[in-house]
Amino acid sequence: MKLFAKKLLLGAQFAENRIVIVEDGKIAAIRPADLGEEADAYLPILAPGYFDLHNHGGEGYDTTLLSLDLLEKFLLRQRRAGVTDILITVLTGKPDLMEKELSFLRSAMALQKQGKLPGARIVGAHLEGPFLNAAKNGAQAADCILPPSVETYDRYFGAYGDVIRMVTVAPEMEGALELAAHLTARGIMVQAGHNDCDYETAERAFAAGFGSVCHTFNACPPIHHRKPGLVTAAMLCDSVYCEAICDLVHLHPGTLKLLYRTKGAAKMIVISDSTMPTGLPDGVYEYVGNFCKVEGGVKSTLDGALYGGGCYVDESVKNLISIGIPAEDALQMCSATPARRMGLSEIGEIREGAKAHLVGLDESYTPIATLIDHDLEIHL
């Protein structure tokens, strides 16, 4: 397969008029295009496929629903949004339900390996809980939050080491640092979130293996000049990645620019934090006994707590560009940066030998084509 790109994102910069040759699902060559050269697709912009490492569903799908039909609909919608790889996030719930969700995702990943489940590729699962601080539960089920401990984790989740790739933990809770050490020793990423953590505890957590912050600023103590807290510690720690919901509702544009100025494209990660109603029209929705409402695209619980991001990653890229963040950096923050955070070297950048997980964009940065391995979809 031969793709022509008027602009091709190579690392942190655009190159003009390039040919990308794909063979056996990988990028075989990248070279300048010859005048009038024919190709299988002509794309104004070609970038690495998006990797959304924090989302719960959308288009009516949620991890609690255990529906392959709804999951397929969601994964196909993600592919149309330019998302080639996805880490599906499991909310805090009763441990037996969380186990069922992990088992379901394991089956879905097996189906994808057999070529039987199309759409964005599921990399694994992200557990957003249950080891959180109930005082900062947000839309999480406070009555299902558990104290962090190695014994509790192994009892409920130890059998899913092939599925779980990341766990969010409140670092100030007793047992959190021991659990983090246990997880990182098994290659599972740990991040801080839904916390009421002070600055000094955050520094100890980052030194102990907490590598990122879950939807930075949200479900965290705000920055205070005399009580700086976890967000300030994360901004000052060069090794820490910071997730950001970029729907311009969860975070003010000025806050996004502050995070970008302090962390840069190499450490700021665009996430959707999408939930079941994302992509659905305004209204009130119920699932598994929970209710949420959508008004003007903004989702919240009935008592007013924000309930997940208001858009997918493709719209987040446009939002960041609209507030003055360079396009090449916005694109990196939802491809190369999350891939690097998760230690995945075969995705997230356009180079020879990498997987052919690519997104084609028009001049307004709307996805018009998505390539996952051998499967090129042109979005009409």
Kinemage of the C-alpha trace (Angstrom):
@kinemage 1
@onewidth
@group {chain A} dominant
@subgroup {mainchain}
@vectorlist {calphas} color= white
{ca met a 1} P 0.000 0.000 0.000
{ca lys a 2} L 1.296 3.423 -0.957
{ca leu a 3} L 0.073 6.576 0.790
{ca phe a 4} L 0.810 10.131 -0.317
{ca ala a 5} L 0.892 12.817 2.384
{ca lys a 6} L 1.062 16.499 1.566
{ca lys a 7} L 2.132 16.925 5.205
{ca leu a 8} L 3.569 14.004 7.176
{ca leu a 9} L 4.201 14.180 10.923
{ca leu a 10} L 7.690 12.793 11.480
{ca gly a 11} L 8.573 13.004 15.162
{ca ala a 12} L 7.813 16.566 16.266
{ca gln a 13} L 7.741 18.216 12.838
{ca phe a 14} L 5.862 18.089 9.559
{ca ala a 15} L 7.596 17.044 6.349
{ca glu a 16} L 6.030 17.904 2.991
{ca asn a 17} L 5.154 15.684 0.035
{ca arg a 18} L 6.090 12.274 1.351
{ca ile a 19} L 5.263 8.712 0.327
{ca val a 20} L 4.667 6.102 3.037
{ca ile a 21} L 4.837 2.469 1.903
{ca val a 22} L 3.105 -0.153 4.030
{ca glu a 23} L 3.875 -3.868 3.808
{ca asp a 24} L 2.617 -6.668 6.072
{ca gly a 25} L 0.947 -4.183 8.397
{ca lys a 26} L 4.125 -2.193 9.035
{ca ile a 27} L 5.746 0.921 7.625
{ca ala a 28} L 8.304 -0.360 5.151
{ca ala a 29} L 9.624 2.923 3.754
{ca ile a 30} L 9.243 6.703 3.891
{ca arg a 31} L 10.578 8.851 1.061
{ca pro a 32} L 9.978 12.065 -0.866
{ca ala a 33} L 7.218 11.819 -3.465
{ca asp a 34} L 8.022 12.025 -7.167
{ca leu a 35} L 6.129 14.565 -9.264
{ca gly a 36} L 2.788 13.069 -10.330
{ca glu a 37} L 3.440 9.794 -8.483
{ca glu a 38} L 0.399 7.556 -8.084
{ca ala a 39} L -0.701 6.264 -4.679
{ca asp a 40} L -3.523 4.296 -3.068
{ca ala a 41} L -4.625 7.336 -1.074
{ca tyr a 42} L -3.855 11.057 -1.220
{ca leu a 43} L -4.002 12.727 2.179
{ca pro a 44} L -3.562 16.388 3.121
{ca ile a 45} L -2.110 15.366 6.510
{ca leu a 46} L -0.883 11.973 7.714
{ca ala a 47} L -0.132 11.438 11.415
{ca pro a 48} L 0.314 8.540 13.836
{ca gly a 49} L -2.986 6.986 14.844
{ca tyr a 50} L -4.464 8.276 18.059
{ca phe a 51} L -4.051 6.233 21.262
{ca asp a 52} L -6.733 7.003 23.851
{ca leu a 53} L -5.597 5.458 27.116
{ca his a 54} L -8.499 6.687 29.270
{ca asn a 55} L -12.086 6.098 28.162
{ca his a 56} L -15.075 4.148 29.437
{ca gly a 57} L -17.169 3.866 26.296
{ca gly a 58} L -19.558 5.901 24.198
{ca glu a 59} L -22.291 5.577 21.573
{ca gly a 60} L -24.372 3.703 24.173
{ca tyr a 61} L -21.550 1.305 25.154
{ca asp a 62} L -20.155 1.070 28.669
{ca thr a 63} L -17.831 -1.551 30.126
{ca thr a 64} L -20.528 -2.632 32.596
{ca leu a 65} L -22.907 -3.644 29.774
{ca leu a 66} L -20.815 -6.637 28.570
{ca ser a 67} L -22.243 -6.351 25.045
{ca leu a 68} L -20.104 -7.291 22.039
{ca asp a 69} L -22.516 -5.546 19.668
{ca leu a 70} L -22.270 -2.260 21.571
{ca leu a 71} L -18.506 -2.632 21.983
{ca glu a 72} L -18.108 -3.132 18.222
{ca lys a 73} L -20.194 -0.027 17.541
{ca phe a 74} L -17.958 1.959 19.897
{ca leu a 75} L -14.695 0.612 18.437
{ca leu a 76} L -15.852 1.409 14.898
{ca arg a 77} L -16.755 4.941 15.997
{ca gln a 78} L -13.303 5.296 17.536
{ca arg a 79} L -11.708 4.241 14.254
{ca arg a 80} L -13.682 6.961 12.452
{ca ala a 81} L -12.301 9.396 15.035
{ca gly a 82} L -8.754 8.374 14.079
{ca val a 83} L -8.203 6.237 17.191
{ca thr a 84} L -6.207 3.161 16.235
{ca asp a 85} L -5.354 1.954 19.762
{ca ile a 86} L -7.353 2.139 22.943
{ca leu a 87} L -6.997 1.330 26.633
{ca ile a 88} L -10.508 0.760 27.962
{ca thr a 89} L -11.105 2.077 31.470
{ca val a 90} L -13.083 0.155 34.070
{ca leu a 91} L -14.822 2.345 36.666
{ca thr a 92} L -14.907 1.560 40.372
{ca gly a 93} L -17.674 -0.944 41.084
{ca lys a 94} L -18.337 -4.063 43.067
{ca pro a 95} L -15.326 -6.360 42.638
{ca asp a 96} L -17.361 -9.187 41.076
{ca leu a 97} L -18.676 -6.828 38.380
{ca met a 98} L -15.191 -5.449 37.724
{ca glu a 99} L -13.939 -9.017 37.318
{ca lys a 100} L -16.715 -9.725 34.791
{ca glu a 101} L -15.737 -6.616 32.850
{ca leu a 102} L -12.080 -7.694 32.746
{ca ser a 103} L -13.066 -11.185 31.607
{ca phe a 104} L -15.233 -9.649 28.877
{ca leu a 105} L -12.374 -7.425 27.685
{ca arg a 106} L -10.048 -10.431 27.643
{ca ser a 107} L -12.497 -12.213 25.324
{ca ala a 108} L -12.799 -9.117 23.127
{ca met a 109} L -9.015 -8.859 22.799
{ca ala a 110} L -8.882 -12.535 21.784
{ca leu a 111} L -11.525 -11.914 19.119
{ca gln a 112} L -9.493 -9.035 17.722
{ca lys a 113} L -6.420 -11.264 17.441
{ca gln a 114} L -8.590 -13.637 15.402
{ca gly a 115} L -9.741 -10.787 13.160
{ca lys a 116} L -13.346 -11.091 14.383
{ca leu a 117} L -13.833 -7.720 16.100
{ca pro a 118} L -13.137 -4.661 13.921
{ca gly a 119} L -12.334 -1.107 14.909
{ca ala a 120} L -9.757 0.441 17.222
{ca arg a 121} L -7.415 -2.143 18.749
{ca ile a 122} L -7.866 -2.819 22.471
{ca val a 123} L -4.444 -2.654 24.125
{ca gly a 124} L -5.807 -3.676 27.527
{ca ala a 125} L -7.658 -2.332 30.535
{ca his a 126} L -7.107 0.614 32.845
{ca leu a 127} L -8.570 0.233 36.335
{ca glu a 128} L -9.741 3.629 37.588
{ca gly a 129} L -10.152 2.332 41.097
{ca pro a 130} L -11.283 0.855 43.382
{ca phe a 131} L -8.263 2.130 45.354
{ca leu a 132} L -9.286 5.792 45.468
{ca asn a 133} L -10.093 8.450 48.058
{ca ala a 134} L -13.858 8.482 48.641
{ca ala a 135} L -13.685 12.221 49.366
{ca lys a 136} L -12.713 12.748 45.719
{ca asn a 137} L -14.825 10.064 44.085
{ca gly a 138} L -16.344 12.341 41.406
{ca ala a 139} L -18.741 10.139 39.424
{ca gln a 140} L -17.206 6.951 40.874
{ca ala a 141} L -19.262 4.749 43.208
{ca ala a 142} L -18.057 5.873 46.644
{ca asp a 143} L -19.533 2.815 48.376
{ca cys a 144} L -17.368 0.512 46.227
{ca ile a 145} L -14.037 2.206 46.967
{ca leu a 146} L -11.584 -0.079 48.800
{ca pro a 147} L -8.408 0.585 50.816
{ca pro a 148} L -5.375 -0.150 48.633
{ca ser a 149} L -3.550 -3.345 49.499
{ca val a 150} L -1.558 -6.005 47.689
{ca glu a 151} L -3.776 -8.732 49.159
{ca thr a 152} L -7.005 -7.105 47.942
{ca tyr a 153} L -5.611 -6.455 44.484
{ca asp a 154} L -4.374 -10.017 44.065
{ca arg a 155} L -7.635 -11.489 45.377
{ca tyr a 156} L -9.841 -9.708 42.877
{ca phe a 157} L -7.572 -8.755 39.967
{ca gly a 158} L -4.424 -10.873 40.171
{ca ala a 159} L -5.698 -13.322 37.563
{ca tyr a 160} L -5.960 -10.577 34.932
{ca gly a 161} L -2.312 -9.693 34.474
{ca asp a 162} L -2.690 -10.254 30.734
{ca val a 163} L -5.421 -7.596 30.520
{ca ile a 164} L -4.662 -4.891 33.095
{ca arg a 165} L -2.116 -2.360 31.859
{ca met a 166} L -2.650 0.558 34.255
{ca val a 167} L -4.237 1.218 37.669
{ca thr a 168} L -5.212 4.578 39.169
{ca val a 169} L -4.594 4.828 42.922
{ca ala a 170} L -4.944 7.653 45.456
{ca pro a 171} L -1.342 7.881 46.729
{ca glu a 172} L -2.187 9.283 50.192
{ca met a 173} L -4.187 6.209 51.206
{ca glu a 174} L -2.506 3.741 53.563
{ca gly a 175} L -1.005 0.874 51.552
{ca ala a 176} L -0.862 2.836 48.278
{ca leu a 177} L 2.915 2.890 47.928
{ca glu a 178} L 3.195 -0.840 48.657
{ca leu a 179} L 0.538 -1.587 46.043
{ca ala a 180} L 2.341 0.622 43.528
{ca ala a 181} L 5.575 -1.305 44.044
{ca his a 182} L 3.696 -4.584 43.627
{ca leu a 183} L 2.119 -3.451 40.356
{ca thr a 184} L 5.180 -1.868 38.779
{ca ala a 185} L 7.180 -5.025 39.500
{ca arg a 186} L 4.646 -6.803 37.274
{ca gly a 187} L 4.888 -4.261 34.449
{ca ile a 188} L 1.587 -2.547 35.292
{ca met a 189} L 1.615 1.259 35.133
{ca val a 190} L 0.409 3.171 38.192
{ca gln a 191} L -0.968 6.682 38.217
{ca ala a 192} L -2.290 9.053 40.877
{ca gly a 193} L -5.907 10.098 40.796
{ca his a 194} L -9.124 10.790 42.703
{ca asn a 195} L -6.950 12.003 45.539
{ca asp a 196} L -6.621 14.537 48.345
{ca cys a 197} L -2.852 14.312 48.337
{ca asp a 198} L -0.419 16.894 49.707
{ca tyr a 199} L 2.772 17.965 47.955
{ca glu a 200} L 5.213 15.918 50.040
{ca thr a 201} L 3.176 12.717 49.709
{ca ala a 202} L 2.955 13.269 45.960
{ca glu a 203} L 6.729 13.604 45.719
{ca arg a 204} L 7.146 10.302 47.594
{ca ala a 205} L 4.585 8.650 45.320
{ca phe a 206} L 6.334 9.791 42.143
{ca ala a 207} L 9.650 8.513 43.505
{ca ala a 208} L 7.941 5.181 44.321
{ca gly a 209} L 6.669 4.506 40.802
{ca phe a 210} L 3.540 6.593 40.242
{ca gly a 211} L 4.258 7.653 36.670
{ca ser a 212} L 1.291 9.834 35.711
{ca val a 213} L -1.718 11.795 36.947
{ca cys a 214} L -5.281 10.759 36.118
{ca his a 215} L -7.261 13.559 34.369
{ca thr a 216} L -5.087 16.277 35.891
{ca phe a 217} L -6.890 18.935 37.952
{ca asn a 218} L -10.120 16.900 37.988
{ca ala a 219} L -10.786 14.979 41.228
{ca cys a 220} L -7.592 16.559 42.618
{ca pro a 221} L -7.115 19.336 45.192
{ca pro a 222} L -6.812 22.693 43.394
{ca ile a 223} L -3.476 24.506 43.358
{ca his a 224} L -3.097 26.643 46.495
{ca his a 225} L -0.152 28.945 47.087
{ca arg a 226} L 0.433 27.640 50.619
{ca lys a 227} L -0.753 24.046 50.071
{ca pro a 228} L 0.539 23.128 46.616
{ca gly a 229} L -0.654 19.501 46.462
{ca leu a 230} L -0.290 16.778 43.857
{ca val a 231} L -0.838 18.866 40.709
{ca thr a 232} L 2.002 21.237 41.562
{ca ala a 233} L 4.285 18.299 42.372
{ca ala a 234} L 3.416 16.681 39.038
{ca met a 235} L 4.140 19.874 37.112
{ca leu a 236} L 7.557 20.119 38.759
{ca cys a 237} L 8.523 16.453 38.320
{ca asp a 238} L 10.051 16.023 34.868
{ca ser a 239} L 9.368 12.283 34.697
{ca val a 240} L 5.618 12.484 35.385
{ca tyr a 241} L 3.003 12.399 32.612
{ca cys a 242} L -0.237 14.352 32.994
{ca glu a 243} L -3.529 13.292 31.432
{ca ala a 244} L -5.861 16.091 30.344
{ca ile a 245} L -9.511 16.088 29.283
{ca cys a 246} L -9.563 18.601 26.442
{ca asp a 247} L -13.286 19.152 25.870
{ca leu a 248} L -12.937 22.796 27.096
{ca val a 249} L -15.471 22.010 29.854
{ca his a 250} L -13.435 19.995 32.335
{ca leu a 251} L -10.507 22.411 31.995
{ca his a 252} L -10.499 26.092 31.056
{ca pro a 253} L -8.355 26.937 27.994
{ca gly a 254} L -5.986 28.855 30.267
{ca thr a 255} L -5.552 25.782 32.460
{ca leu a 256} L -4.793 23.646 29.415
{ca lys a 257} L -2.197 26.169 28.258
{ca leu a 258} L -0.641 26.210 31.736
{ca leu a 259} L -0.355 22.423 31.691
{ca tyr a 260} L 1.099 22.505 28.172
{ca arg a 261} L 3.630 25.194 29.150
{ca thr a 262} L 4.819 23.210 32.177
{ca lys a 263} L 4.766 19.631 30.819
{ca gly a 264} L 5.132 20.122 27.063
{ca ala a 265} L 4.022 17.770 24.323
{ca ala a 266} L 6.353 15.066 25.644
{ca lys a 267} L 4.524 14.693 28.985
{ca met a 268} L 0.955 15.975 28.470
{ca ile a 269} L -1.465 13.269 27.335
{ca val a 270} L -4.782 13.987 25.623
{ca ile a 271} L -7.558 11.681 26.850
{ca ser a 272} L -11.247 11.575 26.046
{ca asp a 273} L -12.500 10.071 29.350
{ca ser a 274} L -15.558 9.273 27.234
{ca thr a 275} L -18.499 7.494 28.845
{ca met a 276} L -21.632 5.727 27.659
{ca pro a 277} L -23.556 8.894 26.603
{ca thr a 278} L -20.654 10.396 24.591
{ca gly a 279} L -21.880 10.757 21.032
{ca leu a 280} L -25.556 10.460 22.045
{ca pro a 281} L -28.113 13.310 21.881
{ca asp a 282} L -29.165 15.381 24.870
{ca gly a 283} L -31.337 13.529 27.376
{ca val a 284} L -31.317 11.448 30.551
{ca tyr a 285} L -29.773 7.984 30.361
{ca glu a 286} L -29.871 5.001 32.696
{ca tyr a 287} L -27.652 1.959 32.850
{ca val a 288} L -27.016 -0.544 35.639
{ca gly a 289} L -29.109 1.577 37.988
{ca asn a 290} L -27.139 4.786 37.330
{ca phe a 291} L -28.517 7.970 35.803
{ca cys a 292} L -26.767 10.748 33.933
{ca lys a 293} L -27.933 13.650 31.821
{ca val a 294} L -26.567 15.269 28.673
{ca glu a 295} L -27.261 18.966 28.131
{ca gly a 296} L -25.553 20.810 25.304
{ca gly a 297} L -23.107 17.937 25.024
{ca val a 298} L -22.049 18.297 28.686
{ca lys a 299} L -22.580 15.126 30.723
{ca ser a 300} L -23.214 15.033 34.453
{ca thr a 301} L -24.748 12.915 37.166
{ca leu a 302} L -28.153 14.018 38.399
{ca asp a 303} L -26.515 15.690 41.412
{ca gly a 304} L -24.292 17.793 39.153
{ca ala a 305} L -20.911 16.003 39.055
{ca leu a 306} L -19.279 15.947 35.622
{ca tyr a 307} L -19.644 12.521 34.093
{ca gly a 308} L -16.815 11.915 31.683
{ca gly a 309} L -15.436 13.874 28.758
{ca gly a 310} L -17.679 15.608 26.269
{ca cys a 311} L -15.864 14.602 23.071
{ca tyr a 312} L -13.543 12.043 21.535
{ca val a 313} L -9.835 12.580 20.885
{ca asp a 314} L -10.296 13.931 17.348
{ca glu a 315} L -12.307 16.899 18.648
{ca ser a 316} L -9.797 17.355 21.472
{ca val a 317} L -7.053 17.898 18.889
{ca lys a 318} L -9.126 20.633 17.233
{ca asn a 319} L -9.823 22.222 20.616
{ca leu a 320} L -6.124 22.406 21.464
{ca ile a 321} L -5.277 23.916 18.078
{ca ser a 322} L -8.079 26.465 18.542
{ca ile a 323} L -6.484 27.792 21.760
{ca gly a 324} L -3.067 28.236 20.165
{ca ile a 325} L -1.267 24.953 20.765
{ca pro a 326} L 0.724 23.938 17.648
{ca ala a 327} L -0.911 21.175 15.615
{ca glu a 328} L 2.190 18.997 15.632
{ca asp a 329} L 2.242 19.088 19.442
{ca ala a 330} L -1.508 18.434 19.759
{ca leu a 331} L -1.109 15.370 17.526
{ca gln a 332} L 1.869 14.062 19.500
{ca met a 333} L -0.050 14.358 22.765
{ca cys a 334} L -2.612 11.806 21.600
{ca ser a 335} L -0.211 9.422 19.830
{ca ala a 336} L 3.511 9.352 20.627
{ca thr a 337} L 3.177 10.563 24.212
{ca pro a 338} L 0.573 8.036 25.439
{ca ala a 339} L 2.409 5.248 23.598
{ca arg a 340} L 5.638 6.198 25.339
{ca arg a 341} L 3.845 6.384 28.706
{ca met a 342} L 2.645 2.817 28.228
{ca gly a 343} L 6.044 1.582 27.020
{ca leu a 344} L 4.735 0.692 23.542
{ca ser a 345} L 7.430 1.286 20.940
{ca glu a 346} L 5.625 -0.075 17.865
{ca ile a 347} L 2.889 2.572 17.782
{ca gly a 348} L 2.663 6.330 18.209
{ca glu a 349} L 5.113 7.466 15.547
{ca ile a 350} L 5.713 7.207 11.833
{ca arg a 351} L 9.008 5.452 11.187
{ca glu a 352} L 10.230 2.407 9.312
{ca gly a 353} L 9.405 -0.778 11.198
{ca ala a 354} L 6.564 0.716 13.235
{ca lys a 355} L 3.030 -0.656 12.996
{ca ala a 356} L 0.945 0.979 10.300
{ca his a 357} L -1.474 2.608 12.719
{ca leu a 358} L -2.115 5.939 11.020
{ca val a 359} L -4.727 8.660 10.699
{ca gly a 360} L -5.290 10.781 7.603
{ca leu a 361} L -6.651 14.281 8.210
{ca asp a 362} L -8.008 17.113 6.107
{ca glu a 363} L -6.795 20.705 6.438
{ca ser a 364} L -9.159 21.267 9.399
{ca tyr a 365} L -7.729 18.221 11.217
{ca thr a 366} L -10.873 16.162 10.735
{ca pro a 367} L -10.074 12.442 10.310
{ca ile a 368} L -10.780 11.308 6.748
{ca ala a 369} L -8.952 7.958 6.776
{ca thr a 370} L -7.696 5.456 9.348
{ca leu a 371} L -5.200 2.664 8.712
{ca ile a 372} L -4.852 -0.176 11.217
{ca asp a 373} L -2.311 -2.729 9.986
{ca his a 374} L -3.769 -3.821 6.609
{ca asp a 375} L -7.181 -2.205 6.988
{ca leu a 376} L -7.526 1.229 5.383
{ca glu a 377} L -10.888 2.906 5.934
{ca ile a 378} L -11.733 6.079 4.049
{ca his a 379} L -14.332 8.049 5.991
{ca leu a 380} L -17.078 9.346 3.736
